[in-house]
Each structure stands twice: as structure tokens, then as C-alpha cells.
């Protein structure tokens, strides 16, 4: 009588004999691969920053006088040195004419005394006193010209003037704000980063900034300078960047979202979906040529940083190695496989699957 264990063994053997041809007849599992390639890579840092004009000033009066002329309406571009506000200057001009007349009189006196002194008809001391009085008159003219210049408010640099909030005839005093002036072709962007990021940044590092007001328009710039002190409370450092603003779309005071591309390098990259995590370890299935067919081989890799849909490979793969990017759950180490295609910038998984279905319909 055959024992139960022996009977079970015979049944399993018969089942394997029956199923082996069926298993062997199954076609290799189809997969889609991607190629490990070198790509530009960086470790992103993100922050919030506030815009400042490249140059910004509020022009104010330095004397007490009434406004005689305004040459701007607000919002227009002005050139460096262009007159913006002229204060009443009749009194200053009259004083200047008096001083100029006194200068001319004393210059004539110096010339007469010099001629007499050359013929020994006037003491040398009189000539020196006359020249001193002439220098005094010339200094008085310089002071009056400076006072006259205080009545003319000019643009110290080219830029865009702000709103006009004063009118002709307004009495102004020293410190009265007359107009703002901003240079906007280049913007300064101030933001803070954690202290630990200090070793990842340096002047010249590229960045991209976006604003809620212009969400679809990225503005590119670079770090111009790094603060010299760490805030002891927040443990952060202030960084200043410069952004080009040729269309003048940015304005001082805007809140910007900043993204810095720190530690730029060339990295070996594969699609993130090719990873097979096993605890703390990461594996991929490489596609190996087996004559006219293919088979998969499991390989452990060490990964670095990740970004949308991609992962940096530090160890375990070489450039141009093929890895299974679609179908990892259907194949195992050493199993034969059929390669449907290789992903690239112009080819997607849906496109490859569609081509495979179309080919099967044609052949069927």
C-alpha cells in the first residue's frame, strides 16, 4: 500500500510534468525600459523674498520756499539730471546778481592797485588786501549758487518717478517729500536661508523667482552678495540677489518665491518608478541582452537626491545601462522579458503601449 506522503509526491511530479510545457510556452513578459543617462543636477533651496529697486530715493526739499514749476505727472521715465521740481528762486537770483556785481568791482580794484604797485605808487599790502576781498566776493557767489541749486530738484539717476502729490504754489520746508524715483531695470531680491545652507551658496549662484501676480513668468537671476552676520534668534542669513526686469513687470515690495540651484553637477539619472525599495535598500531591474532575447537582472543601487519623476544614482549603474521603468511588478530576477521600447524625451509609456497594441492587432 502506497503511503500518503509517497502518493502526494507522485501527484506533484505528475502535475509538474503536465504544467511544464504550458509554462515553457508562455511568452516573455513585456516591459518598457529607460536608459541611465547623465543630466544636469542640483540640490534645490527654497525661500521667500521681497523685491527692492536697484536704486531708490525719495527727493525732498532742503529749503523753505514755494513750488514754482513741476515737470512730471507721475509714472513716467526720466533721465539722469532731468529737472523735476523748481522752487521759487527770485530772491536767490537777486542776491546772486548783487554778489556778482561786487565781485566785478573788487576785481577792478585789484587790477588798478596791481598797476600802481608795479610803478611803486601803491603799497604791496593794499594789493594783497584787495585780492583777499575779491576772494571773499567769489566765495559768497559760490554760496549763493549752492542756495540757488537747492531750488532745483533734479533726478540723480535715470528711473521712473512716482505719483505727484504736490502742486504749484505749495509751500515746502526742509524734509518735505516731493517725489519718489526708482530704477527698475534690475531688481534686488532679499531673502533669508537657514544657517546650514551657508556652505551651499556663493555669489553668482543661479536662481529662479516667481510671484503670485505673475505665476507663469519665471524670473532668473543670481546671488549678488551674502550677509556678513547670522541672525542669533532665527539662525538664518540674509542673501541678496539681482533679477533682470527688462519689461518692468516687477515692482518694489513684491513677495517672490525663490528657488536656488545649489551644488550644480552632472549626475546619473533614471526614472523614479524604476526603483524597487526593500527596507532601507534600493534595487532596480536591469535589462540584459540574451542573444536575440532579453532577461532582467536585479541590481542594488545607492541613490542620491530626487526630483519630480527622477532620481540620482550614486552607485550601481553606469551610463547607458537599461533599467525596467514600466512593468517591474510583473518580472523577477533572471526572468526572460520582451522589450517594448525605451523611454526618452520624445517617447512616453502610453505611446509605447499604444504601438504595442497596434502591432499585436496587425499581427493577429
C-alpha positions as CSV (number, residue, x, y, z in Angstrom):
1,X,0.0,0.0,0.0
2,X,1.5,3.3,-1.0
3,X,1.9,5.7,1.9
4,X,0.2,9.1,1.9
5,X,3.5,11.0,1.6
6,X,4.6,9.0,-1.4
7,X,1.3,9.4,-3.1
8,X,1.5,13.2,-2.6
9,X,5.0,13.2,-4.1
10,X,3.8,11.3,-7.2
11,X,0.9,13.7,-7.7
12,X,3.2,16.7,-7.5
13,X,5.6,15.1,-10.0
14,X,2.7,14.3,-12.4
15,X,1.4,17.9,-12.1
16,X,4.8,19.4,-12.9
17,X,5.1,17.1,-16.0
18,X,1.8,18.3,-17.2
19,X,2.3,22.1,-16.5
20,X,6.0,22.3,-17.6
21,X,5.1,22.6,-21.3
22,X,2.4,25.2,-20.5
23,X,4.8,27.3,-18.5
24,X,7.5,27.0,-21.2
25,X,5.0,28.0,-23.8
26,X,4.2,31.3,-22.0
27,X,5.7,34.3,-23.9
28,X,8.3,36.5,-22.1
29,X,6.8,39.3,-20.0
30,X,6.8,42.7,-21.9
31,X,8.4,45.7,-20.2
32,X,9.4,49.2,-21.0
33,X,12.9,50.3,-20.3
34,X,14.7,53.6,-19.7
35,X,18.3,54.4,-20.1
36,X,20.5,55.7,-17.3
37,X,21.8,59.0,-18.6
38,X,23.9,61.9,-17.4
39,X,21.9,65.1,-16.8
40,X,22.5,68.5,-15.1
41,X,21.5,68.2,-11.5
42,X,21.4,70.4,-8.4
43,X,20.1,70.5,-4.8
44,X,17.2,73.0,-4.7
45,X,16.9,75.5,-1.9
46,X,13.6,77.4,-1.5
47,X,12.8,80.7,0.3
48,X,10.5,83.7,0.3
49,X,12.0,87.1,-0.6
50,X,11.0,90.8,-1.0
51,X,11.9,92.9,-4.0
52,X,13.7,96.2,-3.8
53,X,14.5,98.7,-6.6
54,X,18.1,98.6,-7.9
55,X,18.2,102.3,-6.9
56,X,15.5,104.1,-5.0
57,X,15.3,107.6,-3.5
58,X,12.7,110.0,-2.1
59,X,13.5,113.5,-3.2
60,X,12.7,116.2,-0.7
61,X,13.1,120.0,-0.2
62,X,16.1,121.4,1.6
63,X,14.9,125.0,1.8
64,X,11.6,126.7,2.7
65,X,10.1,128.0,-0.5
66,X,7.0,127.7,-2.7
67,X,6.9,125.4,-5.7
68,X,7.2,127.3,-9.0
69,X,7.2,124.5,-11.5
70,X,6.6,120.8,-11.8
71,X,7.8,118.9,-14.9
72,X,6.3,115.5,-14.2
73,X,2.9,113.9,-13.8
74,X,3.9,110.6,-12.2
75,X,4.8,107.2,-13.6
76,X,7.0,108.3,-16.5
77,X,10.6,107.6,-17.1
78,X,13.1,110.4,-16.6
79,X,16.8,110.8,-17.5
80,X,19.6,111.4,-15.0
81,X,19.9,115.2,-14.3
82,X,16.4,116.0,-15.6
83,X,14.6,118.8,-13.8
84,X,11.6,117.6,-11.8
85,X,10.7,120.4,-9.4
86,X,11.7,124.1,-9.4
87,X,11.1,126.2,-6.3
88,X,10.7,129.9,-6.4
89,X,14.2,131.4,-6.7
90,X,13.7,135.2,-7.4
91,X,15.3,136.2,-4.1
92,X,18.3,133.9,-4.6
93,X,18.8,135.2,-8.2
94,X,18.7,138.8,-7.0
95,X,21.3,138.1,-4.2
96,X,23.5,136.4,-6.8
97,X,23.4,139.4,-9.1
98,X,24.4,141.7,-6.3
99,X,27.3,139.4,-5.3
100,X,28.5,139.2,-8.9
101,X,28.5,143.0,-9.2
102,X,30.5,143.2,-6.0
103,X,33.0,140.7,-7.4
104,X,33.4,142.7,-10.6
105,X,34.0,145.9,-8.6
106,X,36.7,144.2,-6.4
107,X,38.4,142.6,-9.4
108,X,38.7,146.1,-11.0
109,X,40.2,147.4,-7.7
110,X,42.7,144.6,-7.7
111,X,43.7,145.4,-11.3
112,X,44.2,149.1,-10.5
113,X,46.2,148.6,-7.4
114,X,48.4,146.0,-9.2
115,X,49.2,148.5,-11.9
116,X,50.1,151.2,-9.3
117,X,52.1,148.8,-7.3
118,X,54.1,147.8,-10.4
119,X,55.2,151.5,-10.7
120,X,55.8,151.7,-6.9
121,X,52.8,154.1,-6.5
122,X,50.8,151.8,-4.1
123,X,51.9,149.7,-1.2
124,X,52.0,145.9,-1.7
125,X,49.8,145.4,1.4
126,X,47.0,147.3,-0.3
127,X,47.2,145.0,-3.3
128,X,47.0,141.9,-1.0
129,X,44.0,143.3,0.9
130,X,42.2,143.9,-2.4
131,X,42.8,140.4,-3.5
132,X,41.5,139.0,-0.2
133,X,38.3,141.0,-0.6
134,X,38.0,139.6,-4.1
135,X,38.3,136.1,-2.9
136,X,35.6,136.8,-0.3
137,X,33.2,138.0,-3.0
138,X,33.9,134.9,-5.1
139,X,33.2,132.6,-2.1
140,X,29.9,134.5,-1.5
141,X,28.9,133.8,-5.1
142,X,29.6,130.1,-4.7
143,X,27.4,130.0,-1.6
144,X,24.6,131.8,-3.4
145,X,24.9,129.4,-6.4
146,X,24.6,126.5,-4.0
147,X,21.4,128.0,-2.5
148,X,20.1,128.6,-6.0
149,X,20.8,124.9,-6.8
150,X,18.7,123.9,-3.8
151,X,15.7,125.3,-5.5
152,X,16.1,122.9,-8.5
153,X,15.3,119.3,-7.7
154,X,16.8,117.0,-10.4
155,X,16.8,113.3,-11.0
156,X,20.1,111.8,-9.5
157,X,19.8,108.8,-11.8
158,X,17.6,107.6,-14.7
159,X,14.4,105.9,-13.4
160,X,10.6,106.1,-13.0
161,X,9.0,108.8,-10.9
162,X,6.2,108.0,-8.5
163,X,2.9,109.8,-8.1
164,X,2.8,113.6,-7.9
165,X,1.3,114.6,-4.5
166,X,2.2,118.3,-4.6
167,X,1.1,121.2,-6.7
168,X,2.5,124.5,-8.0
169,X,2.3,127.1,-5.2
170,X,2.6,124.6,-2.4
171,X,4.9,125.9,0.4
172,X,7.5,123.3,1.3
173,X,10.0,123.1,4.1
174,X,13.2,121.1,4.6
175,X,12.3,117.4,4.6
176,X,9.0,117.8,2.7
177,X,8.8,114.8,0.4
178,X,8.3,115.8,-3.2
179,X,8.6,112.7,-5.4
180,X,10.0,109.2,-5.4
181,X,12.3,107.8,-8.0
182,X,13.1,104.2,-8.7
183,X,15.4,102.4,-11.1
184,X,13.6,99.1,-12.1
185,X,15.6,97.6,-15.0
186,X,17.4,95.5,-12.4
187,X,15.7,94.4,-9.1
188,X,17.3,93.5,-5.8
189,X,15.7,90.4,-4.1
190,X,16.4,90.0,-0.4
191,X,15.6,86.7,1.3
192,X,16.8,84.5,4.2
193,X,18.2,81.0,4.3
194,X,18.9,78.7,7.2
195,X,22.4,78.8,8.6
196,X,23.1,75.3,7.5
197,X,22.7,76.4,3.8
198,X,25.6,78.8,4.1
199,X,28.1,76.2,2.7
200,X,25.8,75.6,-0.4
201,X,25.6,79.2,-1.7
202,X,28.1,81.7,-3.1
203,X,27.9,84.9,-5.2
204,X,27.0,84.1,-8.8
205,X,24.8,81.1,-7.9
206,X,21.8,80.9,-10.3
207,X,18.2,81.1,-9.0
208,X,14.6,81.4,-10.3
209,X,11.9,83.6,-8.7
210,X,8.2,83.6,-9.3
211,X,5.4,85.8,-8.0
212,X,1.7,85.2,-7.3
213,X,1.0,88.2,-9.5
214,X,2.9,86.6,-12.5
215,X,2.7,82.8,-11.8
216,X,3.6,81.8,-15.3
217,X,6.6,84.0,-15.7
218,X,9.8,82.9,-14.0
219,X,12.5,85.5,-13.4
220,X,16.1,84.3,-13.5
221,X,18.9,85.9,-11.7
222,X,21.9,85.2,-9.5
223,X,23.2,85.9,-6.0
224,X,24.9,89.2,-5.8
225,X,26.0,89.2,-2.1
226,X,25.6,87.3,1.1
227,X,25.1,88.9,4.5
228,X,28.0,89.1,6.9
229,X,26.1,88.1,10.0
230,X,23.9,85.2,11.2
231,X,20.7,86.2,13.0
232,X,21.2,84.8,16.5
233,X,17.5,84.3,17.0
234,X,16.3,82.8,13.7
235,X,19.7,81.3,12.9
236,X,19.3,82.5,9.3
237,X,21.4,84.6,7.0
238,X,20.2,87.3,4.6
239,X,21.0,86.9,0.9
240,X,20.6,89.5,-1.8
241,X,20.1,88.5,-5.5
242,X,19.7,90.6,-8.7
243,X,16.9,89.9,-11.2
244,X,16.7,91.3,-14.7
245,X,13.4,93.2,-15.2
246,X,13.5,94.4,-18.8
247,X,9.7,94.6,-19.2
248,X,9.4,96.4,-15.8
249,X,6.9,93.9,-14.7
250,X,8.3,93.6,-11.2
251,X,7.8,96.3,-8.6
252,X,9.5,97.0,-5.2
253,X,7.8,95.3,-2.3
254,X,6.5,92.3,-4.2
255,X,6.7,88.9,-2.5
256,X,8.7,86.4,-4.5
257,X,9.1,82.6,-4.2
258,X,12.8,81.8,-4.7
259,X,14.4,78.6,-5.8
260,X,18.2,78.2,-5.9
261,X,20.0,75.5,-7.7
262,X,22.8,74.8,-5.3
263,X,25.6,72.3,-5.7
264,X,25.3,72.1,-9.5
265,X,26.7,68.9,-11.0
266,X,26.3,66.3,-13.7
267,X,24.5,63.2,-12.3
268,X,23.5,59.8,-13.5
269,X,19.7,59.8,-13.6
270,X,16.9,57.2,-14.0
271,X,13.1,57.4,-13.7
272,X,11.9,57.2,-10.1
273,X,9.4,54.4,-11.0
274,X,12.3,52.1,-11.8
275,X,13.3,51.9,-8.1
276,X,12.3,48.8,-6.1
277,X,12.6,49.6,-2.4
278,X,13.3,46.7,0.0
279,X,13.5,48.1,3.5
280,X,16.4,50.6,3.6
281,X,17.9,49.3,0.4
282,X,17.0,50.2,-3.2
283,X,17.1,47.9,-6.3
284,X,16.5,48.1,-10.0
285,X,15.9,45.5,-12.7
286,X,18.5,45.9,-15.5
287,X,17.7,44.7,-19.0
288,X,20.4,42.4,-20.3
289,X,20.7,41.2,-23.9
290,X,20.5,37.4,-24.1
291,X,21.2,36.7,-27.7
292,X,18.1,37.7,-29.6
293,X,16.1,37.9,-26.4
294,X,16.3,39.8,-23.1
295,X,16.3,38.9,-19.5
296,X,16.2,41.0,-16.3
297,X,18.8,41.1,-13.6
298,X,18.3,42.6,-10.2
299,X,20.9,45.0,-9.0
300,X,21.3,47.1,-5.8
301,X,21.9,50.8,-6.2
302,X,22.7,53.7,-4.0
303,X,20.6,56.8,-4.6
304,X,21.1,60.5,-4.0
305,X,18.7,63.3,-4.4
306,X,15.2,63.1,-6.0
307,X,13.2,65.5,-8.1
308,X,9.9,65.2,-10.0
309,X,9.9,61.8,-11.6
310,X,13.7,61.3,-11.5
311,X,16.3,60.0,-9.0
312,X,20.1,60.5,-8.9
313,X,22.1,57.2,-8.9
314,X,25.4,57.3,-7.0
315,X,26.5,53.7,-7.3
316,X,25.3,50.5,-9.0
317,X,24.7,51.7,-12.6
318,X,26.7,53.1,-15.5
319,X,25.7,55.4,-18.2
320,X,23.5,53.9,-20.9
321,X,22.5,50.9,-18.7
322,X,18.9,49.8,-19.4
323,X,16.5,49.5,-16.4
324,X,12.9,48.4,-16.3
325,X,10.8,51.6,-15.9
326,X,7.3,50.1,-16.5
327,X,6.4,46.5,-15.6
328,X,8.7,46.0,-12.5
329,X,5.9,44.3,-10.7
330,X,5.5,41.6,-13.4
331,X,9.1,40.3,-13.7
332,X,11.6,38.8,-11.4
333,X,15.4,38.4,-11.3
334,X,16.6,36.2,-14.2
335,X,13.3,36.0,-16.0
336,X,13.2,36.4,-19.8
337,X,11.5,39.5,-21.0
338,X,10.3,41.3,-24.1
339,X,11.4,44.9,-24.6
340,X,8.5,47.1,-25.9
341,X,10.6,50.2,-26.2
342,X,12.9,52.7,-24.5
343,X,11.7,55.9,-22.9
344,X,13.3,59.2,-24.0
345,X,12.3,62.9,-24.2
346,X,10.1,62.2,-27.2
347,X,8.6,58.8,-26.2
348,X,6.2,58.2,-23.3
349,X,4.8,55.0,-21.7
350,X,1.3,55.5,-23.3
351,X,2.8,55.9,-26.7
352,X,4.8,52.7,-26.4
353,X,1.8,50.7,-25.1
354,X,-0.3,52.0,-28.0
355,X,2.3,51.0,-30.5
356,X,2.4,47.5,-29.0
357,X,-1.3,47.1,-29.1
358,X,-1.4,48.3,-32.7
359,X,1.3,45.9,-33.7
360,X,-0.5,43.0,-32.0
361,X,-3.7,43.8,-33.8
362,X,-1.8,43.8,-37.2
363,X,-0.1,40.5,-36.5
364,X,-3.2,39.0,-35.1
